[in-house]
Amino acid sequence: MRGRNLRGELDTFLAGRERELIDFRKDLHMHPELAFAEYRTTQRVVERLTAAGLSPSVLPRGTGVICDLGSGDGPTVALRADLDALPVPDEKDVPYSSTVPGVCHACGHDVHTTVVLGTGLFLAQQAAAGLLPGRVRLIFQPAEELPGGALEVMASGGISGVDRVFGLHCDPRLDVGKVGLKPGAITSACDKVTIRVSGPGGHTARPHLTADLVFALAKILTELPAALSRRVDPRSSLSLVWGRVEAGSVANAIPDDGIAEGTVRCLDEAAWHAAPDMIKTLLESVASAYGVEAEMEYARGVPPVVNDEVSVQMLREAAEGVLGEGAPMPTEQSLGGEDFGWYLESVPGAYARLGTRTPGAAQLADIHQGTFDVDESAIGVGVRFLAATALTALWDGRRPLAGEPLVSLNADQ
């Protein structure tokens, strides 16, 4: 194919920048910051983007960054990274271990930030050379772990005008050089539900003269999950699991109040939207049968991340083009939550998993553990992958003008 060789251009870029990017990630790793407190991390990103001649904007709350690359009438593609760390002590014995007691990057957000930064620096060079067929928006999002950062970005207009959005996450189960892809839902929804039950109370010798609140609460605990399983498609895997129950203080008194707390997890977007009303209706039905009053507090967490099939195909083509045909791998849906799903409620896009395990490694240091770390070569892989993804999405979103060079992802011409 006539035209430019993207793989070669990325090789040249990373030959001069990969060490710098690895050092940048190590600096972030040494100075982790919790959700909505990522002030130093935000400043480091702003400094690096500004040094490249770009014009980043900090979100109104003071953490998080948005930066646009390119111009013209083409489509706009967003690339998202998350900035925050976890309240987990760093247990690694490495020179770049966390300097903040009780806080570390145990979920790889330092890697995500570095990958999107490196991708942005490469694409900025493309834009300066007139080779970017549209715009790319870099989103450095605060507070994914809270969650809430995605909604903050959206409230600030962060995805306004965006045609497609992509993100990735470290996966220590995949070898470096591999990326996990899945059309449809790739994470689950996770919400919190609190039930408060009240009644007149009474003596356990005369339950017929009052409302037996403990018995009623027990019925709620068992009948709600059972009834839910018959109200939704089994393939949605909607589950209500209780984690805390409390009522009463002595053996011979029926209490006048009780509480139950649990989580609602779901793999299907439609069932997730329907869950609060279904649970409330079932709760009222069970409570009224036993003469107690019941109130429900339903706290939304995050929706499932539902990947658009067209966007997943773009990820696959990009990975095959710059990483090799064996790079894209099928991956399973996770029961974990990820607020990237909020973006996909408004804009088509896809979320991928980035392999971070050293091939042949005997031990697996999983995410959300103080021992978590990555093979640093994953950073260069991520830059190649996201840069190719952005360009693939931009070119697929517009028709090249006469005389414009065609882009080849592969080295062989």
C-alpha positions as CSV (number, residue, x, y, z in Angstrom):
1,M,0.0,0.0,0.0
2,R,1.2,3.5,-0.9
3,G,1.7,5.9,1.9
4,R,3.1,6.3,5.4
5,N,4.2,3.5,7.7
6,L,2.7,4.1,11.1
7,R,4.5,1.3,12.8
8,G,7.9,2.7,11.7
9,E,6.9,6.2,12.9
10,L,5.9,4.9,16.3
11,D,9.2,2.9,16.5
12,T,11.1,6.1,15.8
13,F,9.1,8.1,18.3
14,L,9.5,5.6,21.1
15,A,13.2,5.1,20.5
16,G,13.6,8.6,21.7
17,R,10.8,8.8,24.3
18,E,10.2,5.4,25.8
19,R,12.8,5.8,28.6
20,E,11.3,9.3,29.4
21,L,7.8,7.8,29.6
22,I,8.9,5.0,31.9
23,D,10.6,7.5,34.2
24,F,7.4,9.6,34.2
25,R,5.4,6.6,35.3
26,K,7.8,5.9,38.1
27,D,7.5,9.4,39.3
28,L,3.7,9.1,39.4
29,H,4.1,5.7,41.2
30,M,6.2,7.3,43.9
31,H,3.7,10.1,44.5
32,P,0.2,8.5,44.4
33,E,-2.8,10.7,45.2
34,L,-6.4,9.7,46.1
35,A,-9.6,10.6,44.3
36,F,-10.1,14.3,43.7
37,A,-6.8,15.0,45.4
38,E,-4.6,14.4,42.3
39,Y,-3.1,17.9,42.3
40,R,0.5,17.0,41.8
41,T,-0.4,14.4,39.2
42,T,-2.5,16.9,37.4
43,Q,0.3,19.5,37.4
44,R,2.9,16.9,36.1
45,V,0.6,16.1,33.2
46,V,0.0,19.8,32.5
47,E,3.7,20.6,32.5
48,R,4.5,17.9,30.1
49,L,1.7,18.8,27.7
50,T,2.6,22.5,27.8
51,A,6.3,21.7,27.2
52,A,5.1,20.0,23.9
53,G,3.4,23.2,22.8
54,L,-0.1,22.1,23.7
55,S,-2.8,23.9,25.7
56,P,-4.2,21.7,28.4
57,S,-7.2,22.7,30.6
58,V,-7.6,21.7,34.2
59,L,-11.1,20.7,35.3
60,P,-13.0,23.2,37.5
61,R,-12.3,21.2,40.7
62,G,-8.6,21.5,40.3
63,T,-7.8,17.9,39.3
64,G,-8.1,16.3,35.9
65,V,-7.0,17.6,32.5
66,I,-8.5,17.9,29.1
67,C,-6.3,18.6,26.0
68,D,-7.3,18.8,22.4
69,L,-5.0,18.0,19.5
70,G,-5.5,18.8,15.8
71,S,-8.0,20.9,14.0
72,G,-10.2,20.9,11.0
73,D,-13.5,19.4,10.1
74,G,-12.8,15.7,10.8
75,P,-14.3,13.6,13.6
76,T,-13.2,13.9,17.2
77,V,-11.9,10.9,19.1
78,A,-11.3,10.9,22.8
79,L,-8.6,8.9,24.7
80,R,-9.2,8.5,28.4
81,A,-6.8,7.8,31.3
82,D,-7.5,7.9,35.1
83,L,-5.3,9.6,37.6
84,D,-6.2,8.4,41.1
85,A,-4.5,5.9,43.4
86,L,-5.9,3.5,46.0
87,P,-5.8,3.7,49.9
88,V,-3.6,0.6,49.9
89,P,-0.1,0.4,51.4
90,D,2.7,-0.3,48.8
91,E,4.3,-3.6,49.7
92,K,6.9,-3.7,46.9
93,D,10.7,-3.4,47.5
94,V,11.5,-1.2,44.5
95,P,13.3,2.1,44.1
96,Y,10.1,3.7,42.9
97,S,7.8,2.5,45.6
98,S,5.2,4.9,47.0
99,T,6.4,7.7,49.3
100,V,2.9,8.2,50.6
101,P,2.0,6.0,53.6
102,G,-1.1,3.9,53.0
103,V,-1.5,5.0,49.4
104,C,-0.2,3.4,46.2
105,H,-1.0,2.9,42.5
106,A,-2.3,-0.6,42.9
107,C,-4.6,-0.5,39.9
108,G,-2.2,0.8,37.2
109,H,-3.6,4.3,36.8
110,D,-0.1,5.6,36.7
111,V,0.4,3.4,33.6
112,H,-2.8,4.5,32.0
113,T,-1.9,8.2,32.5
114,T,1.6,7.7,31.0
115,V,0.2,5.7,28.0
116,V,-2.3,8.4,27.1
117,L,0.3,11.1,27.7
118,G,2.8,9.3,25.4
119,T,0.1,8.8,22.8
120,G,-0.8,12.5,22.9
121,L,2.8,13.5,22.4
122,F,3.0,11.3,19.3
123,L,-0.3,12.4,17.9
124,A,0.7,16.1,18.5
125,Q,3.6,15.6,16.2
126,Q,1.3,14.1,13.7
127,A,-1.0,17.1,14.0
128,A,1.9,19.5,13.6
129,A,2.9,17.8,10.4
130,G,-0.7,18.0,9.1
131,L,-1.2,14.3,9.3
132,L,-4.0,14.1,11.8
133,P,-7.4,13.7,10.0
134,G,-9.5,15.3,12.7
135,R,-9.2,16.0,16.4
136,V,-8.1,13.9,19.4
137,R,-9.1,14.8,22.9
138,L,-6.9,13.6,25.8
139,I,-9.0,13.1,29.0
140,F,-7.0,12.6,32.2
141,Q,-9.9,11.9,34.5
142,P,-9.8,12.2,38.3
143,A,-11.5,9.9,40.8
144,E,-12.3,6.7,39.0
145,E,-12.0,4.7,42.2
146,L,-14.5,6.9,44.1
147,P,-16.2,6.7,41.5
148,G,-17.5,10.0,40.2
149,G,-14.7,11.4,38.0
150,A,-16.3,10.5,34.7
151,L,-19.4,12.5,35.7
152,E,-17.2,15.4,36.6
153,V,-15.6,15.3,33.2
154,M,-19.0,15.1,31.5
155,A,-20.4,18.0,33.5
156,S,-17.4,20.1,32.4
157,G,-18.2,19.3,28.7
158,G,-15.4,16.8,28.4
159,I,-17.1,14.6,25.9
160,S,-19.0,17.4,24.1
161,G,-18.5,17.0,20.4
162,V,-16.7,13.7,20.8
163,D,-17.6,11.1,18.2
164,R,-16.0,8.1,19.7
165,V,-14.1,7.4,23.0
166,F,-11.5,4.7,23.9
167,G,-9.8,3.7,27.1
168,L,-7.7,0.8,28.5
169,H,-6.8,-0.9,31.7
170,C,-3.8,-2.9,32.9
171,D,-4.5,-6.6,33.0
172,P,-1.8,-8.7,34.9
173,R,-3.4,-11.9,33.5
174,L,-2.3,-11.0,30.0
175,D,1.3,-11.0,28.7
176,V,2.9,-7.8,27.6
177,G,2.2,-7.3,23.9
178,K,-1.3,-8.7,24.2
179,V,-4.6,-6.8,24.4
180,G,-7.9,-8.1,25.6
181,L,-11.0,-7.2,23.6
182,K,-14.7,-8.0,24.0
183,P,-17.7,-6.6,22.2
184,G,-20.7,-5.8,24.4
185,A,-20.4,-5.6,28.2
186,I,-16.8,-6.0,29.5
187,T,-17.5,-4.9,33.2
188,S,-20.5,-5.1,35.4
189,A,-22.7,-2.5,37.2
190,C,-22.4,-2.3,40.9
191,D,-24.8,-0.4,43.2
192,K,-25.5,-0.2,46.9
193,V,-28.9,-0.8,48.5
194,T,-29.9,0.0,52.0
195,I,-33.2,-1.2,53.5
196,R,-34.7,0.3,56.7
197,V,-37.6,-1.5,58.3
198,S,-39.8,-0.1,61.1
199,G,-42.7,-1.4,63.2
200,P,-44.3,-0.9,66.6
201,G,-42.1,-3.4,68.5
202,G,-43.3,-5.7,71.2
203,H,-42.8,-8.8,73.4
204,T,-41.6,-12.0,71.7
205,A,-44.4,-13.8,73.7
206,R,-47.1,-11.9,71.8
207,P,-45.9,-11.5,68.1
208,H,-49.5,-11.7,67.0
209,L,-50.3,-8.4,68.7
210,T,-47.5,-6.5,66.9
211,A,-45.5,-6.7,63.7
212,D,-42.8,-9.3,64.0
213,L,-40.1,-7.1,62.5
214,V,-37.2,-9.6,62.7
215,F,-39.3,-12.2,60.8
216,A,-40.3,-9.6,58.3
217,L,-36.7,-8.5,57.8
218,A,-35.7,-12.1,57.3
219,K,-38.4,-12.6,54.6
220,I,-37.1,-9.4,52.9
221,L,-33.6,-10.7,52.9
222,T,-34.5,-14.0,51.3
223,E,-37.5,-13.2,49.1
224,L,-36.1,-10.1,47.4
225,P,-33.1,-11.9,45.8
226,A,-35.3,-14.9,44.9
227,A,-38.0,-12.8,43.3
228,L,-35.5,-10.8,41.4
229,S,-34.2,-13.9,39.8
230,R,-37.7,-14.5,38.3
231,R,-38.2,-11.0,37.1
232,V,-35.3,-10.5,34.8
233,D,-33.6,-12.4,32.0
234,P,-31.2,-14.9,33.7
235,R,-28.5,-13.8,31.2
236,S,-28.4,-10.4,32.8
237,S,-26.9,-12.0,36.0
238,L,-28.7,-9.5,38.2
239,S,-27.9,-10.4,41.8
240,L,-28.7,-8.8,45.2
241,V,-26.3,-10.0,47.9
242,W,-26.6,-8.8,51.5
243,G,-23.5,-7.8,53.4
244,R,-24.8,-6.3,56.7
245,V,-28.0,-7.0,58.7
246,E,-28.9,-5.5,62.1
247,A,-32.0,-5.6,64.3
248,G,-32.7,-5.7,68.0
249,S,-30.6,-5.9,71.2
250,V,-32.1,-8.5,73.4
251,A,-33.6,-12.0,72.9
252,N,-37.1,-11.4,74.3
253,A,-38.1,-8.1,72.6
254,I,-39.3,-7.6,69.1
255,P,-37.4,-4.5,67.9
256,D,-39.0,-1.5,66.3
257,D,-36.4,-1.0,63.6
258,G,-33.8,-2.9,61.6
259,I,-31.5,-2.4,58.7
260,A,-30.0,-4.4,55.8
261,E,-27.3,-3.3,53.4
262,G,-26.1,-5.1,50.3
263,T,-24.9,-4.7,46.7
264,V,-26.7,-5.1,43.4
265,R,-24.5,-6.4,40.5
266,C,-25.6,-6.7,37.0
267,L,-24.0,-7.6,33.6
268,D,-26.8,-6.1,31.5
269,E,-27.4,-2.4,30.9
270,A,-31.2,-2.7,30.5
271,A,-31.6,-4.7,33.7
272,W,-29.4,-2.3,35.6
273,H,-31.7,0.6,34.7
274,A,-34.7,-1.4,35.7
275,A,-33.3,-2.7,39.0
276,P,-34.2,0.1,41.5
277,D,-37.9,0.2,40.6
278,M,-38.1,-3.6,40.6
279,I,-36.5,-3.9,44.0
280,K,-38.7,-1.1,45.5
281,T,-41.9,-2.8,44.2
282,L,-40.9,-6.2,45.6
283,L,-39.8,-4.6,48.9
284,E,-43.2,-2.9,49.4
285,S,-45.0,-6.1,48.6
286,V,-43.1,-8.2,51.1
287,A,-43.1,-5.6,53.9
288,S,-46.9,-5.0,53.6
289,A,-47.6,-8.7,54.0
290,Y,-46.0,-8.7,57.4
291,G,-47.3,-5.3,58.6
292,V,-44.0,-3.4,58.7
293,E,-42.9,-0.2,57.0
294,A,-39.9,-0.4,54.7
295,E,-37.8,2.4,53.1
296,M,-35.1,1.8,50.5
297,E,-32.1,3.9,49.7
298,Y,-30.6,3.0,46.4
299,A,-27.1,4.4,45.6
300,R,-26.1,4.2,42.0
301,G,-22.5,3.1,41.4
302,V,-21.5,2.8,37.8
303,P,-23.2,1.3,34.7
304,P,-21.6,-1.7,32.9
305,V,-19.0,-0.8,30.3
306,V,-20.8,-1.8,27.1
307,N,-18.4,-1.8,24.2
308,D,-19.6,-0.8,20.7
309,E,-18.9,-3.5,18.2
310,V,-17.6,-1.1,15.6
311,S,-15.2,0.4,18.1
312,V,-14.0,-3.0,19.2
313,Q,-13.2,-3.8,15.5
314,M,-11.2,-0.5,15.3
315,L,-9.2,-1.7,18.4
316,R,-8.6,-5.1,16.8
317,E,-7.4,-3.6,13.5
318,A,-5.1,-1.2,15.3
319,A,-3.6,-3.9,17.5
320,E,-3.0,-6.2,14.6
321,G,-1.5,-3.4,12.6
322,V,1.1,-2.2,15.1
323,L,1.4,-5.1,17.5
324,G,0.9,-8.1,15.3
325,E,-1.9,-10.5,14.3
326,G,-1.6,-12.4,17.6
327,A,-1.9,-9.4,19.8
328,P,-5.7,-9.1,20.2
329,M,-7.1,-11.7,22.5
330,P,-10.7,-12.5,23.6
331,T,-11.4,-11.5,27.2
332,E,-14.1,-12.2,29.7
333,Q,-16.6,-9.9,31.3
334,S,-15.5,-8.7,34.8
335,L,-17.8,-8.4,37.8
336,G,-15.8,-5.3,38.7
337,G,-17.1,-1.8,38.1
338,E,-15.5,1.0,36.0
339,D,-17.0,4.5,35.5
340,F,-15.9,4.5,31.8
341,G,-19.4,3.1,31.4
342,W,-20.8,6.6,31.9
343,Y,-19.1,7.9,28.7
344,L,-20.5,5.0,26.7
345,E,-24.0,5.9,27.8
346,S,-23.6,9.0,25.6
347,V,-20.9,8.2,23.1
348,P,-19.9,5.0,21.2
349,G,-16.6,3.6,22.1
350,A,-14.7,0.7,23.6
351,Y,-12.6,-0.3,26.6
352,A,-9.6,-2.7,26.2
353,R,-7.3,-4.6,28.5
354,L,-3.6,-4.0,28.3
355,G,-1.3,-6.9,29.0
356,T,1.2,-6.1,31.8
357,R,2.6,-9.5,32.8
358,T,6.2,-10.4,31.9
359,P,6.0,-13.5,29.7
360,G,6.9,-16.6,31.7
361,A,6.5,-14.8,35.0
362,A,5.9,-17.4,37.8
363,Q,3.8,-15.1,40.1
364,L,0.8,-13.0,39.4
365,A,0.5,-9.7,41.3
366,D,-3.1,-8.8,40.9
367,I,-4.6,-5.3,40.8
368,H,-5.8,-3.7,44.1
369,Q,-3.0,-5.4,46.0
370,G,0.1,-3.7,47.4
371,T,2.4,-6.0,45.4
372,F,0.9,-5.0,42.1
373,D,3.5,-3.9,39.4
374,V,3.8,-4.0,35.7
375,D,6.4,-4.9,33.0
376,E,7.4,-1.5,31.9
377,S,7.5,-2.4,28.3
378,A,3.7,-2.4,28.4
379,I,3.9,1.4,28.3
380,G,5.3,1.4,24.8
381,V,2.8,-1.2,23.7
382,G,0.0,0.9,25.1
383,V,1.2,4.0,23.2
384,R,1.4,2.0,19.9
385,F,-2.0,0.6,20.5
386,L,-3.9,3.8,21.4
387,A,-2.1,5.9,18.7
388,A,-3.1,3.4,16.0
389,T,-6.6,3.2,17.5
390,A,-7.1,6.9,17.3
391,L,-5.9,7.2,13.8
392,T,-8.0,4.2,12.7
393,A,-11.1,5.8,14.2
394,L,-10.3,9.2,12.6
395,W,-9.7,7.7,9.2
396,D,-12.8,5.5,9.4
397,G,-14.8,8.6,10.4
398,R,-14.0,10.6,7.3
399,R,-13.3,10.1,3.6
400,P,-9.7,11.0,2.5
401,L,-9.4,13.9,0.2
402,A,-7.8,13.6,-3.2
403,G,-4.0,13.5,-2.9
404,E,-3.9,12.7,0.8
405,P,-1.4,9.9,1.8
406,L,-2.8,6.6,2.9
407,V,-1.7,5.3,6.2
408,S,-0.3,1.7,6.5
409,L,-0.3,0.3,10.1
410,N,2.1,-2.4,9.0
411,A,5.8,-2.2,8.3
412,D,5.6,-4.3,5.1
413,Q,4.8,-2.2,2.1
